Amino acid sequence: MITDQDVTKLKKTFLTHAEFKKYVKILASKKDLQAFATKKELHILEEKVDGLVYEVGDLKVEFGEMKETLDLVNNKINRFLGNIDNLQTESNVCTVVQRRHTEQIEGPARHTSFILPA
């Protein structure tokens, strides 16, 4: 059983209905309470959020496809740059070989006073 002493202790610990109404009037007016969303507004918001979730999923798929395309482009660019590097190396080798051939031809021509055609 609950005694009168228990009721007094509970009244000191918890708000009574009258005290609650008093604090609600102080803390929140009807105008303040109208700022909260209704169930209908929450349902509309939920539908909008669901639509956004669907759109984000579509964007993820599109970004995945775009990443695959960019990977292919990146691979082709890397191959192209590798070909350019190979051509530069080949050009440097050809320059060295040409310099050696020129020295091999012009060296004896200078000593023998042979005139090379221009």
Secondary structure as the mmCIF struct_conf table of DSSP 4:
data_model
#
loop_
_struct_conf.conf_type_id
_struct_conf.id
_struct_conf.beg_label_comp_id
_struct_conf.beg_label_asym_id
_struct_conf.beg_label_seq_id
_struct_conf.end_label_comp_id
_struct_conf.end_label_asym_id
_struct_conf.end_label_seq_id
HELX_RH_AL_P HELX_RH_AL_P1 ASP A 4 THR A 13
BEND BEND1 PHE A 14 PHE A 14
HELX_RH_AL_P HELX_RH_AL_P2 HIS A 17 LEU A 27
HELX_RH_AL_P HELX_RH_AL_P3 LYS A 30 GLN A 34
TURN_TY1_P TURN_TY1_P1 ALA A 35 ALA A 35
BEND BEND2 PHE A 36 PHE A 36
HELX_LH_PP_P HELX_LH_PP_P1 ALA A 37 THR A 38
HELX_RH_AL_P HELX_RH_AL_P4 LYS A 39 HIS A 111
TURN_TY1_P TURN_TY1_P2 THR A 112 SER A 113
HELX_LH_PP_P HELX_LH_PP_P2 PHE A 114 PRO A 117
#
